[in-house]
Amino acid sequence: MQNAQSQGSLMYVLTLSTSRGQGTVTGTYNPAVGETRLDAYGSIRRHALTIYPHLQDATVVFFSLEPNTL
């Protein structure tokens, strides 16, 4: 059995857009052990909708999720 290890900090950018406007959120995300990219996307999108509730039915224009290192 393999030891579970943290995936580390990730930096994200998510832009949502509708005919009523658009919104972008950026930040860092620390996924739980075993969490997938799809899980992270869902969490980040839910967070974005708390800031921009009028974008509930928006289209994703841009999504980036990368290791937060230089």
All heavy atoms as a GROMACS GRO file, in nm:
protein
  537
    1MET      N    1   0.084  -0.118   0.000
    1MET     CA    2   0.000   0.000   0.000
    1MET      C    3   0.088   0.125   0.000
    1MET      O    4   0.187   0.130   0.071
    1MET     CB    5  -0.090  -0.002   0.124
    1MET     CG    6  -0.186   0.111   0.128
    1MET     SD    7  -0.336   0.070   0.216
    1MET     CE    8  -0.306   0.148   0.372
    2GLN      N    9   0.050   0.223  -0.080
    2GLN     CA   10   0.127   0.347  -0.089
    2GLN      C   11   0.084   0.444   0.020
    2GLN      O   12  -0.032   0.446   0.061
    2GLN     CB   13   0.106   0.413  -0.224
    2GLN     CG   14   0.158   0.331  -0.340
    2GLN     CD   15   0.130   0.401  -0.472
    2GLN    OE1   16   0.040   0.484  -0.483
    2GLN    NE2   17   0.208   0.366  -0.573
    3ASN      N   18   0.179   0.526   0.063
    3ASN     CA   19   0.147   0.632   0.159
    3ASN      C   20   0.079   0.747   0.087
    3ASN      O   21   0.122   0.788  -0.021
    3ASN     CB   22   0.274   0.684   0.227
    3ASN     CG   23   0.334   0.582   0.319
    3ASN    OD1   24   0.263   0.497   0.372
    3ASN    ND2   25   0.464   0.588   0.340
    4ALA      N   26  -0.027   0.799   0.145
    4ALA     CA   27  -0.096   0.916   0.088
    4ALA      C   28  -0.012   1.040   0.114
    4ALA      O   29   0.037   1.060   0.224
    4ALA     CB   30  -0.234   0.931   0.150
    5GLN      N   31   0.008   1.121   0.011
    5GLN     CA   32   0.085   1.244   0.025
    5GLN      C   33   0.002   1.362  -0.023
    5GLN      O   34  -0.078   1.349  -0.114
    5GLN     CB   35   0.214   1.237  -0.057
    5GLN     CG   36   0.310   1.133  -0.006
    5GLN     CD   37   0.441   1.137  -0.084
    5GLN    OE1   38   0.458   1.216  -0.176
    5GLN    NE2   39   0.533   1.052  -0.046
    6SER      N   40   0.027   1.475   0.038
    6SER     CA   41  -0.040   1.598  -0.002
    6SER      C   42  -0.001   1.633  -0.145
    6SER      O   43   0.112   1.609  -0.187
    6SER     CB   44  -0.001   1.712   0.091
    6SER     OG   45  -0.050   1.834   0.042
    7GLN      N   46  -0.095   1.688  -0.220
    7GLN     CA   47  -0.068   1.728  -0.357
    7GLN      C   48  -0.003   1.866  -0.364
    7GLN      O   49   0.041   1.909  -0.469
    7GLN     CB   50  -0.198   1.727  -0.438
    7GLN     CG   51  -0.260   1.590  -0.447
    7GLN     CD   52  -0.386   1.590  -0.530
    7GLN    OE1   53  -0.390   1.644  -0.639
    7GLN    NE2   54  -0.490   1.528  -0.479
    8GLY      N   55   0.002   1.938  -0.254
    8GLY     CA   56   0.063   2.070  -0.252
    8GLY      C   57  -0.032   2.180  -0.296
    8GLY      O   58  -0.144   2.155  -0.340
    9SER      N   59   0.015   2.302  -0.286
    9SER     CA   60  -0.064   2.419  -0.319
    9SER      C   61  -0.073   2.438  -0.471
    9SER      O   62   0.026   2.423  -0.543
    9SER     CB   63  -0.001   2.543  -0.256
    9SER     OG   64  -0.072   2.660  -0.290
   10LEU      N   65  -0.193   2.472  -0.518
   10LEU     CA   66  -0.217   2.498  -0.659
   10LEU      C   67  -0.269   2.641  -0.675
   10LEU      O   68  -0.341   2.690  -0.589
   10LEU     CB   69  -0.320   2.400  -0.715
   10LEU     CG   70  -0.287   2.252  -0.698
   10LEU    CD1   71  -0.408   2.167  -0.736
   10LEU    CD2   72  -0.167   2.214  -0.782
   11MET      N   73  -0.234   2.705  -0.784
   11MET     CA   74  -0.284   2.839  -0.815
   11MET      C   75  -0.391   2.824  -0.922
   11MET      O   76  -0.375   2.748  -1.016
   11MET     CB   77  -0.169   2.926  -0.867
   11MET     CG   78  -0.203   3.074  -0.873
   11MET     SD   79  -0.256   3.119  -1.036
   11MET     CE   80  -0.282   3.292  -1.018
   12TYR      N   81  -0.504   2.895  -0.905
   12TYR     CA   82  -0.611   2.884  -1.004
   12TYR      C   83  -0.654   3.019  -1.057
   12TYR      O   84  -0.638   3.122  -0.990
   12TYR     CB   85  -0.732   2.810  -0.945
   12TYR     CG   86  -0.803   2.884  -0.833
   12TYR    CD1   87  -0.898   2.982  -0.860
   12TYR    CD2   88  -0.774   2.856  -0.700
   12TYR    CE1   89  -0.962   3.049  -0.758
   12TYR    CE2   90  -0.838   2.923  -0.597
   12TYR     CZ   91  -0.932   3.019  -0.627
   12TYR     OH   92  -0.995   3.087  -0.525
   13VAL      N   93  -0.710   3.016  -1.178
   13VAL     CA   94  -0.778   3.130  -1.240
   13VAL      C   95  -0.903   3.072  -1.305
   13VAL      O   96  -0.895   2.973  -1.379
   13VAL     CB   97  -0.692   3.198  -1.348
   13VAL    CG1   98  -0.768   3.314  -1.412
   13VAL    CG2   99  -0.559   3.245  -1.291
   14LEU      N  100  -1.019   3.130  -1.277
   14LEU     CA  101  -1.145   3.086  -1.336
   14LEU      C  102  -1.221   3.210  -1.382
   14LEU      O  103  -1.244   3.301  -1.302
   14LEU     CB  104  -1.229   3.008  -1.236
   14LEU     CG  105  -1.371   2.970  -1.279
   14LEU    CD1  106  -1.369   2.872  -1.396
   14LEU    CD2  107  -1.450   2.912  -1.163
   15THR      N  108  -1.258   3.213  -1.510
   15THR     CA  109  -1.339   3.322  -1.564
   15THR      C  110  -1.470   3.265  -1.616
   15THR      O  111  -1.470   3.170  -1.693
   15THR     CB  112  -1.265   3.396  -1.678
   15THR    OG1  113  -1.144   3.450  -1.627
   15THR    CG2  114  -1.351   3.508  -1.734
   16LEU      N  115  -1.580   3.324  -1.570
   16LEU     CA  116  -1.715   3.287  -1.610
   16LEU      C  117  -1.776   3.403  -1.686
   16LEU      O  118  -1.751   3.519  -1.652
   16LEU     CB  119  -1.800   3.254  -1.488
   16LEU     CG  120  -1.750   3.143  -1.397
   16LEU    CD1  121  -1.830   3.142  -1.267
   16LEU    CD2  122  -1.759   3.010  -1.466
   17SER      N  123  -1.861   3.373  -1.786
   17SER     CA  124  -1.920   3.480  -1.865
   17SER      C  125  -2.062   3.445  -1.910
   17SER      O  126  -2.092   3.330  -1.943
   17SER     CB  127  -1.833   3.507  -1.989
   17SER     OG  128  -1.887   3.612  -2.065
   18THR      N  129  -2.149   3.547  -1.909
   18THR     CA  130  -2.284   3.539  -1.965
   18THR      C  131  -2.311   3.671  -2.036
   18THR      O  132  -2.229   3.763  -2.031
   18THR     CB  133  -2.394   3.519  -1.858
   18THR    OG1  134  -2.406   3.639  -1.783
   18THR    CG2  135  -2.366   3.403  -1.767
   19SER      N  136  -2.429   3.682  -2.094
   19SER     CA  137  -2.467   3.808  -2.157
   19SER      C  138  -2.486   3.918  -2.052
   19SER      O  139  -2.488   4.035  -2.085
   19SER     CB  140  -2.595   3.789  -2.238
   19SER     OG  141  -2.701   3.747  -2.153
   20ARG      N  142  -2.500   3.879  -1.925
   20ARG     CA  143  -2.518   3.975  -1.816
   20ARG      C  144  -2.387   4.022  -1.755
   20ARG      O  145  -2.385   4.103  -1.664
   20ARG     CB  146  -2.606   3.913  -1.707
   20ARG     CG  147  -2.747   3.884  -1.753
   20ARG     CD  148  -2.831   3.821  -1.643
   20ARG     NE  149  -2.772   3.703  -1.581
   20ARG     CZ  150  -2.772   3.580  -1.633
   20ARG    NH1  151  -2.827   3.558  -1.750
   20ARG    NH2  152  -2.717   3.480  -1.568
   21GLY      N  153  -2.276   3.969  -1.802
   21GLY     CA  154  -2.147   4.010  -1.750
   21GLY      C  155  -2.054   3.892  -1.730
   21GLY      O  156  -2.085   3.779  -1.767
   22GLN      N  157  -1.938   3.922  -1.673
   22GLN     CA  158  -1.842   3.817  -1.646
   22GLN      C  159  -1.773   3.842  -1.514
   22GLN      O  160  -1.782   3.950  -1.458
   22GLN     CB  161  -1.741   3.803  -1.759
   22GLN     CG  162  -1.641   3.916  -1.770
   22GLN     CD  163  -1.539   3.888  -1.879
   22GLN    OE1  164  -1.566   3.816  -1.974
   22GLN    NE2  165  -1.423   3.947  -1.867
   23GLY      N  166  -1.704   3.740  -1.466
   23GLY     CA  167  -1.630   3.751  -1.341
   23GLY      C  168  -1.513   3.656  -1.342
   23GLY      O  169  -1.519   3.547  -1.399
   24THR      N  170  -1.404   3.698  -1.278
   24THR     CA  171  -1.284   3.616  -1.268
   24THR      C  172  -1.245   3.604  -1.121
   24THR      O  173  -1.249   3.703  -1.047
   24THR     CB  174  -1.168   3.678  -1.347
   24THR    OG1  175  -1.203   3.684  -1.485
   24THR    CG2  176  -1.039   3.600  -1.331
   25VAL      N  177  -1.208   3.483  -1.080
   25VAL     CA  178  -1.154   3.460  -0.947
   25VAL      C  179  -1.016   3.399  -0.961
   25VAL      O  180  -0.989   3.323  -1.055
   25VAL     CB  181  -1.244   3.369  -0.860
   25VAL    CG1  182  -1.373   3.438  -0.825
   25VAL    CG2  183  -1.269   3.236  -0.926
   26THR      N  184  -0.927   3.436  -0.870
   26THR     CA  185  -0.793   3.379  -0.865
   26THR      C  186  -0.762   3.346  -0.720
   26THR      O  187  -0.819   3.403  -0.628
   26THR     CB  188  -0.687   3.477  -0.918
   26THR    OG1  189  -0.686   3.593  -0.834
   26THR    CG2  190  -0.715   3.518  -1.060
   27GLY      N  191  -0.670   3.255  -0.701
   27GLY     CA  192  -0.630   3.223  -0.566
   27GLY      C  193  -0.548   3.095  -0.562
   27GLY      O  194  -0.505   3.043  -0.665
   28THR      N  195  -0.530   3.044  -0.441
   28THR     CA  196  -0.461   2.918  -0.424
   28THR      C  197  -0.558   2.816  -0.368
   28THR      O  198  -0.654   2.850  -0.301
   28THR     CB  199  -0.339   2.932  -0.332
   28THR    OG1  200  -0.380   2.983  -0.206
   28THR    CG2  201  -0.232   3.021  -0.393
   29TYR      N  202  -0.528   2.690  -0.399
   29TYR     CA  203  -0.616   2.580  -0.360
   29TYR      C  204  -0.528   2.466  -0.310
   29TYR      O  205  -0.429   2.432  -0.374
   29TYR     CB  206  -0.699   2.536  -0.481
   29TYR     CG  207  -0.805   2.434  -0.446
   29TYR    CD1  208  -0.925   2.473  -0.390
   29TYR    CD2  209  -0.784   2.300  -0.470
   29TYR    CE1  210  -1.022   2.381  -0.360
   29TYR    CE2  211  -0.881   2.206  -0.439
   29TYR     CZ  212  -1.000   2.248  -0.384
   29TYR     OH  213  -1.096   2.157  -0.352
   30ASN      N  214  -0.565   2.410  -0.196
   30ASN     CA  215  -0.492   2.298  -0.140
   30ASN      C  216  -0.582   2.175  -0.140
   30ASN      O  217  -0.665   2.159  -0.051
   30ASN     CB  218  -0.446   2.330   0.003
   30ASN     CG  219  -0.345   2.442   0.006
   30ASN    OD1  220  -0.241   2.433  -0.057
   30ASN    ND2  221  -0.378   2.549   0.074
   31PRO      N  222  -0.568   2.090  -0.241
   31PRO     CA  223  -0.657   1.975  -0.252
   31PRO      C  224  -0.633   1.872  -0.143
   31PRO      O  225  -0.521   1.856  -0.094
   31PRO     CB  226  -0.621   1.916  -0.389
   31PRO     CG  227  -0.483   1.961  -0.416
   31PRO     CD  228  -0.468   2.094  -0.348
   32ALA      N  229  -0.739   1.804  -0.107
   32ALA     CA  230  -0.730   1.694  -0.011
   32ALA      C  231  -0.663   1.575  -0.080
   32ALA      O  232  -0.662   1.564  -0.202
   32ALA     CB  233  -0.869   1.656   0.037
   33VAL      N  234  -0.608   1.488   0.000
   33VAL     CA  235  -0.548   1.366  -0.053
   33VAL      C  236  -0.652   1.290  -0.134
   33VAL      O  237  -0.765   1.271  -0.091
   33VAL     CB  238  -0.492   1.279   0.062
   33VAL    CG1  239  -0.444   1.145   0.010
   33VAL    CG2  240  -0.381   1.352   0.135
   34GLY      N  241  -0.616   1.253  -0.256
   34GLY     CA  242  -0.707   1.178  -0.342
   34GLY      C  243  -0.803   1.262  -0.422
   34GLY      O  244  -0.877   1.211  -0.506
   35GLU      N  245  -0.805   1.392  -0.399
   35GLU     CA  246  -0.896   1.480  -0.472
   35GLU      C  247  -0.850   1.491  -0.618
   35GLU      O  248  -0.731   1.496  -0.648
   35GLU     CB  249  -0.897   1.618  -0.407
   35GLU     CG  250  -1.004   1.710  -0.458
   35GLU     CD  251  -1.019   1.836  -0.373
   35GLU    OE1  252  -0.946   1.852  -0.274
   35GLU    OE2  253  -1.105   1.916  -0.408
   36THR      N  254  -0.945   1.497  -0.709
   36THR     CA  255  -0.914   1.506  -0.852
   36THR      C  256  -0.923   1.650  -0.902
   36THR      O  257  -0.973   1.739  -0.832
   36THR     CB  258  -1.013   1.421  -0.934
   36THR    OG1  259  -1.144   1.480  -0.923
   36THR    CG2  260  -1.017   1.277  -0.887
   37ARG      N  261  -0.879   1.671  -1.024
   37ARG     CA  262  -0.890   1.803  -1.088
   37ARG      C  263  -1.036   1.843  -1.100
   37ARG      O  264  -1.072   1.959  -1.079
   37ARG     CB  265  -0.823   1.798  -1.226
   37ARG     CG  266  -0.820   1.930  -1.298
   37ARG     CD  267  -0.746   1.915  -1.432
   37ARG     NE  268  -0.745   2.040  -1.504
   37ARG     CZ  269  -0.653   2.134  -1.492
   37ARG    NH1  270  -0.552   2.116  -1.408
   37ARG    NH2  271  -0.659   2.245  -1.564
   38LEU      N  272  -1.124   1.747  -1.130
   38LEU     CA  273  -1.267   1.775  -1.140
   38LEU      C  274  -1.324   1.818  -1.005
   38LEU      O  275  -1.405   1.910  -0.997
   38LEU     CB  276  -1.342   1.655  -1.195
   38LEU     CG  277  -1.492   1.673  -1.216
   38LEU    CD1  278  -1.520   1.787  -1.315
   38LEU    CD2  279  -1.554   1.543  -1.265
   39ASP      N  280  -1.280   1.754  -0.898
   39ASP     CA  281  -1.323   1.793  -0.763
   39ASP      C  282  -1.281   1.937  -0.734
   39ASP      O  283  -1.360   2.017  -0.682
   39ASP     CB  284  -1.262   1.702  -0.656
   39ASP     CG  285  -1.304   1.557  -0.666
   39ASP    OD1  286  -1.417   1.531  -0.714
   39ASP    OD2  287  -1.225   1.471  -0.626
   40ALA      N  288  -1.157   1.970  -0.767
   40ALA     CA  289  -1.106   2.105  -0.743
   40ALA      C  290  -1.184   2.207  -0.825
   40ALA      O  291  -1.223   2.313  -0.774
   40ALA     CB  292  -0.957   2.111  -0.778
   41TYR      N  293  -1.210   2.175  -0.952
   41TYR     CA  294  -1.287   2.266  -1.038
   41TYR      C  295  -1.425   2.294  -0.976
   41TYR      O  296  -1.469   2.408  -0.971
   41TYR     CB  297  -1.303   2.205  -1.178
   41TYR     CG  298  -1.409   2.273  -1.260
   41TYR    CD1  299  -1.387   2.397  -1.319
   41TYR    CD2  300  -1.535   2.215  -1.276
   41TYR    CE1  301  -1.485   2.460  -1.393
   41TYR    CE2  302  -1.634   2.278  -1.349
   41TYR     CZ  303  -1.609   2.400  -1.407
   41TYR     OH  304  -1.707   2.462  -1.478
   42GLY      N  305  -1.492   2.190  -0.930
   42GLY     CA  306  -1.624   2.208  -0.870
   42GLY      C  307  -1.619   2.298  -0.748
   42GLY      O  308  -1.703   2.387  -0.731
   43SER      N  309  -1.519   2.279  -0.663
   43SER     CA  310  -1.505   2.362  -0.543
   43SER      C  311  -1.476   2.507  -0.579
   43SER      O  312  -1.532   2.599  -0.520
   43SER     CB  313  -1.393   2.308  -0.454
   43SER     OG  314  -1.426   2.182  -0.403
   44ILE      N  315  -1.389   2.526  -0.676
   44ILE     CA  316  -1.352   2.661  -0.718
   44ILE      C  317  -1.471   2.731  -0.784
   44ILE      O  318  -1.498   2.848  -0.758
   44ILE     CB  319  -1.229   2.658  -0.811
   44ILE    CG1  320  -1.107   2.609  -0.730
   44ILE    CG2  321  -1.204   2.793  -0.875
   44ILE    CD1  322  -0.989   2.568  -0.816
   45ARG      N  323  -1.546   2.658  -0.866
   45ARG     CA  324  -1.664   2.719  -0.930
   45ARG      C  325  -1.768   2.756  -0.825
   45ARG      O  326  -1.828   2.864  -0.832
   45ARG     CB  327  -1.724   2.624  -1.034
   45ARG     CG  328  -1.840   2.691  -1.106
   45ARG     CD  329  -1.889   2.613  -1.223
   45ARG     NE  330  -2.004   2.683  -1.280
   45ARG     CZ  331  -2.022   2.706  -1.406
   45ARG    NH1  332  -1.932   2.665  -1.493
   45ARG    NH2  333  -2.129   2.768  -1.449
   46ARG      N  334  -1.793   2.669  -0.728
   46ARG     CA  335  -1.888   2.703  -0.620
   46ARG      C  336  -1.842   2.829  -0.546
   46ARG      O  337  -1.923   2.916  -0.512
   46ARG     CB  338  -1.906   2.585  -0.525
   46ARG     CG  339  -1.992   2.475  -0.582
   46ARG     CD  340  -2.026   2.368  -0.481
   46ARG     NE  341  -1.909   2.297  -0.432
   46ARG     CZ  342  -1.851   2.194  -0.494
   46ARG    NH1  343  -1.900   2.150  -0.610
   46ARG    NH2  344  -1.746   2.134  -0.442
   47HIS      N  345  -1.712   2.840  -0.521
   47HIS     CA  346  -1.658   2.959  -0.456
   47HIS      C  347  -1.684   3.083  -0.542
   47HIS      O  348  -1.726   3.188  -0.492
   47HIS     CB  349  -1.509   2.942  -0.431
   47HIS     CG  350  -1.439   3.068  -0.392
   47HIS    ND1  351  -1.462   3.131  -0.274
   47HIS    CD2  352  -1.349   3.144  -0.459
   47HIS    CE1  353  -1.388   3.242  -0.268
   47HIS    NE2  354  -1.319   3.251  -0.380
   48ALA      N  355  -1.659   3.072  -0.673
   48ALA     CA  356  -1.680   3.185  -0.765
   48ALA      C  357  -1.825   3.231  -0.762
   48ALA      O  358  -1.854   3.351  -0.766
   48ALA     CB  359  -1.639   3.147  -0.907
   49LEU      N  360  -1.918   3.136  -0.752
   49LEU     CA  361  -2.060   3.171  -0.752
   49LEU      C  362  -2.105   3.237  -0.623
   49LEU      O  363  -2.209   3.303  -0.620
   49LEU     CB  364  -2.144   3.048  -0.786
   49LEU     CG  365  -2.124   2.996  -0.928
   49LEU    CD1  366  -2.203   2.868  -0.951
   49LEU    CD2  367  -2.160   3.102  -1.032
   50THR      N  368  -2.030   3.222  -0.515
   50THR     CA  369  -2.062   3.297  -0.393
   50THR      C  370  -2.026   3.444  -0.412
   50THR      O  371  -2.087   3.531  -0.351
   50THR     CB  372  -1.989   3.241  -0.269
   50THR    OG1  373  -1.849   3.259  -0.282
   50THR    CG2  374  -2.024   3.096  -0.245
   51ILE      N  375  -1.929   3.470  -0.497
   51ILE     CA  376  -1.887   3.609  -0.526
   51ILE      C  377  -1.972   3.669  -0.637
   51ILE      O  378  -2.006   3.787  -0.634
   51ILE     CB  379  -1.738   3.611  -0.564
   51ILE    CG1  380  -1.654   3.560  -0.447
   51ILE    CG2  381  -1.694   3.750  -0.607
   51ILE    CD1  382  -1.510   3.530  -0.483
   52TYR      N  383  -2.005   3.588  -0.737
   52TYR     CA  384  -2.080   3.632  -0.855
   52TYR      C  385  -2.206   3.546  -0.872
   52TYR      O  386  -2.216   3.468  -0.967
   52TYR     CB  387  -1.995   3.620  -0.982
   52TYR     CG  388  -1.866   3.696  -0.980
   52TYR    CD1  389  -1.743   3.630  -0.968
   52TYR    CD2  390  -1.865   3.835  -0.992
   52TYR    CE1  391  -1.624   3.701  -0.967
   52TYR    CE2  392  -1.747   3.906  -0.991
   52TYR     CZ  393  -1.626   3.839  -0.978
   52TYR     OH  394  -1.509   3.909  -0.978
   53PRO      N  395  -2.305   3.560  -0.784
   53PRO     CA  396  -2.423   3.473  -0.792
   53PRO      C  397  -2.501   3.490  -0.922
   53PRO      O  398  -2.570   3.397  -0.965
   53PRO     CB  399  -2.507   3.513  -0.671
   53PRO     CG  400  -2.455   3.643  -0.626
   53PRO     CD  401  -2.312   3.652  -0.671
   54HIS      N  402  -2.490   3.604  -0.988
   54HIS     CA  403  -2.562   3.626  -1.114
   54HIS      C  404  -2.502   3.546  -1.230
   54HIS      O  405  -2.558   3.542  -1.339
   54HIS     CB  406  -2.564   3.776  -1.149
   54HIS     CG  407  -2.429   3.833  -1.176
   54HIS    ND1  408  -2.337   3.860  -1.076
   54HIS    CD2  409  -2.369   3.867  -1.293
   54HIS    CE1  410  -2.227   3.909  -1.130
   54HIS    NE2  411  -2.244   3.915  -1.261
   55LEU      N  412  -2.391   3.477  -1.206
   55LEU     CA  413  -2.326   3.397  -1.310
   55LEU      C  414  -2.355   3.247  -1.294
   55LEU      O  415  -2.282   3.163  -1.345
   55LEU     CB  416  -2.175   3.422  -1.310
   55LEU     CG  417  -2.132   3.566  -1.341
   55LEU    CD1  418  -1.981   3.579  -1.334
   55LEU    CD2  419  -2.184   3.610  -1.476
   56GLN      N  420  -2.461   3.215  -1.225
   56GLN     CA  421  -2.498   3.075  -1.199
   56GLN      C  422  -2.502   2.990  -1.325
   56GLN      O  423  -2.458   2.876  -1.326
   56GLN     CB  424  -2.634   3.071  -1.128
   56GLN     CG  425  -2.675   2.934  -1.080
   56GLN     CD  426  -2.592   2.884  -0.964
   56GLN    OE1  427  -2.551   2.961  -0.879
   56GLN    NE2  428  -2.566   2.756  -0.961
   57ASP      N  429  -2.554   3.045  -1.435
   57ASP     CA  430  -2.566   2.968  -1.559
   57ASP      C  431  -2.459   3.008  -1.662
   57ASP      O  432  -2.475   2.986  -1.782
   57ASP     CB  433  -2.705   2.985  -1.620
   57ASP     CG  434  -2.737   3.131  -1.653
   57ASP    OD1  435  -2.665   3.222  -1.606
   57ASP    OD2  436  -2.835   3.154  -1.724
   58ALA      N  437  -2.348   3.062  -1.614
   58ALA     CA  438  -2.243   3.113  -1.702
   58ALA      C  439  -2.164   3.001  -1.770
   58ALA      O  440  -2.158   2.887  -1.723
   58ALA     CB  441  -2.146   3.201  -1.622
   59THR      N  442  -2.100   3.039  -1.878
   59THR     CA  443  -2.007   2.953  -1.949
   59THR      C  444  -1.867   2.979  -1.896
   59THR      O  445  -1.830   3.093  -1.869
   59THR     CB  446  -2.010   2.986  -2.100
   59THR    OG1  447  -2.142   2.962  -2.149
   59THR    CG2  448  -1.910   2.905  -2.178
   60VAL      N  449  -1.789   2.873  -1.883
   60VAL     CA  450  -1.650   2.889  -1.842
   60VAL      C  451  -1.570   2.935  -1.964
   60VAL      O  452  -1.567   2.868  -2.066
   60VAL     CB  453  -1.592   2.757  -1.788
   60VAL    CG1  454  -1.444   2.771  -1.757
   60VAL    CG2  455  -1.668   2.713  -1.664
   61VAL      N  456  -1.509   3.052  -1.951
   61VAL     CA  457  -1.428   3.107  -2.058
   61VAL      C  458  -1.282   3.064  -2.041
   61VAL      O  459  -1.211   3.038  -2.138
   61VAL     CB  460  -1.438   3.262  -2.059
   61VAL    CG1  461  -1.346   3.322  -2.164
   61VAL    CG2  462  -1.581   3.305  -2.082
   62PHE      N  463  -1.239   3.052  -1.915
   62PHE     CA  464  -1.100   3.015  -1.888
   62PHE      C  465  -1.092   2.946  -1.754
   62PHE      O  466  -1.156   2.988  -1.657
   62PHE     CB  467  -1.011   3.141  -1.886
   62PHE     CG  468  -0.866   3.111  -1.867
   62PHE    CD1  469  -0.788   3.064  -1.971
   62PHE    CD2  470  -0.806   3.128  -1.743
   62PHE    CE1  471  -0.654   3.035  -1.953
   62PHE    CE2  472  -0.672   3.100  -1.723
   62PHE     CZ  473  -0.595   3.053  -1.829
   63PHE      N  474  -1.012   2.839  -1.747
   63PHE     CA  475  -0.984   2.771  -1.621
   63PHE      C  476  -0.841   2.721  -1.625
   63PHE      O  477  -0.801   2.652  -1.718
   63PHE     CB  478  -1.079   2.654  -1.596
   63PHE     CG  479  -1.049   2.578  -1.469
   63PHE    CD1  480  -1.064   2.638  -1.346
   63PHE    CD2  481  -1.006   2.446  -1.474
   63PHE    CE1  482  -1.036   2.569  -1.229
   63PHE    CE2  483  -0.978   2.376  -1.358
   63PHE     CZ  484  -0.994   2.438  -1.235
   64SER      N  485  -0.764   2.758  -1.525
   64SER     CA  486  -0.627   2.713  -1.512
   64SER      C  487  -0.605   2.667  -1.368
   64SER      O  488  -0.649   2.734  -1.274
   64SER     CB  489  -0.530   2.825  -1.547
   64SER     OG  490  -0.396   2.783  -1.526
   65LEU      N  491  -0.537   2.554  -1.352
   65LEU     CA  492  -0.505   2.499  -1.220
   65LEU      C  493  -0.366   2.440  -1.232
   65LEU      O  494  -0.346   2.337  -1.297
   65LEU     CB  495  -0.608   2.393  -1.180
   65LEU     CG  496  -0.594   2.332  -1.042
   65LEU    CD1  497  -0.618   2.437  -0.934
   65LEU    CD2  498  -0.692   2.216  -1.026
   66GLU      N  499  -0.268   2.509  -1.172
   66GLU     CA  500  -0.128   2.472  -1.188
   66GLU      C  501  -0.057   2.468  -1.053
   66GLU      O  502  -0.099   2.537  -0.960
   66GLU     CB  503  -0.056   2.575  -1.276
   66GLU     CG  504  -0.119   2.598  -1.412
   66GLU     CD  505  -0.105   2.479  -1.504
   66GLU    OE1  506  -0.009   2.401  -1.487
   66GLU    OE2  507  -0.190   2.462  -1.593
   67PRO      N  508   0.052   2.391  -1.043
   67PRO     CA  509   0.130   2.394  -0.918
   67PRO      C  510   0.172   2.537  -0.884
   67PRO      O  511   0.212   2.613  -0.973
   67PRO     CB  512   0.251   2.306  -0.949
   67PRO     CG  513   0.202   2.214  -1.056
   67PRO     CD  514   0.107   2.297  -1.139
   68ASN      N  515   0.162   2.573  -0.759
   68ASN     CA  516   0.192   2.709  -0.715
   68ASN      C  517   0.340   2.721  -0.680
   68ASN      O  518   0.378   2.748  -0.567
   68ASN     CB  519   0.103   2.746  -0.594
   68ASN     CG  520   0.112   2.892  -0.561
   68ASN    OD1  521   0.141   2.973  -0.647
   68ASN    ND2  522   0.087   2.926  -0.435
   69THR      N  523   0.422   2.700  -0.780
   69THR     CA  524   0.569   2.710  -0.762
   69THR      C  525   0.626   2.787  -0.880
   69THR      O  526   0.564   2.799  -0.985
   69THR     CB  527   0.634   2.571  -0.758
   69THR    OG1  528   0.607   2.503  -0.879
   69THR    CG2  529   0.585   2.489  -0.640
   70LEU      N  530   0.746   2.837  -0.860
   70LEU     CA  531   0.818   2.906  -0.970
   70LEU      C  532   0.928   2.816  -1.020
   70LEU      O  533   0.979   2.732  -0.956
   70LEU     CB  534   0.878   3.038  -0.922
   70LEU     CG  535   0.773   3.145  -0.886
   70LEU    CD1  536   0.844   3.267  -0.832
   70LEU    CD2  537   0.691   3.184  -1.008
   0.00000   0.00000   0.00000
